[in-house]
């Protein structure tokens, strides 16, 4: 069975093409739930009108399916709470110049 840590690790392969960083370090992954062969990913985008949204969703699905034992991927896009740069990892803040 897949673990939350394994799913988060493969999600590091998913990049926001506009910022050139992975969605985990950007703080766009709000949660991962593993229930047997089913994985649910709760995620956000940097803005509601993000043109990369469909690509990011497709990449999330593809990446999570790489984890052994995953048969079904459910994704939920949310803007509650809205994403802010405060959600980024310290490394991402440093690289992108956020104090």
C-alpha positions, 0 to 999 in steps of 0.5 A: 500500500502506498504511503502519504510520504511516497505520494508527496515524494512523487508530487515533487516531480510536478512543477508549476511551469510559471514558477519553475518549482515543484508544487510541494515546495510551493505549498500548493499541496494541501493534503494527501489521503491514502485509503488502500489503492485510492489516493486523494490529493487536495491542492490549490493553484497560485491563482484562480485564473492560473493558466497552468491549472489543467497541466498541473492537474494532469501531472498530479494524476500521472505522478501519483499513479507511478506509486506502487499500489495506487489504482485510483487518484482523486483530485480536489482543487480548492481555494479555501484557504487561498494560496499565499507565498507564506505556504511555500517552503523556506527554500522556495521562499529563498529561491523566489526572493520572498524574505 
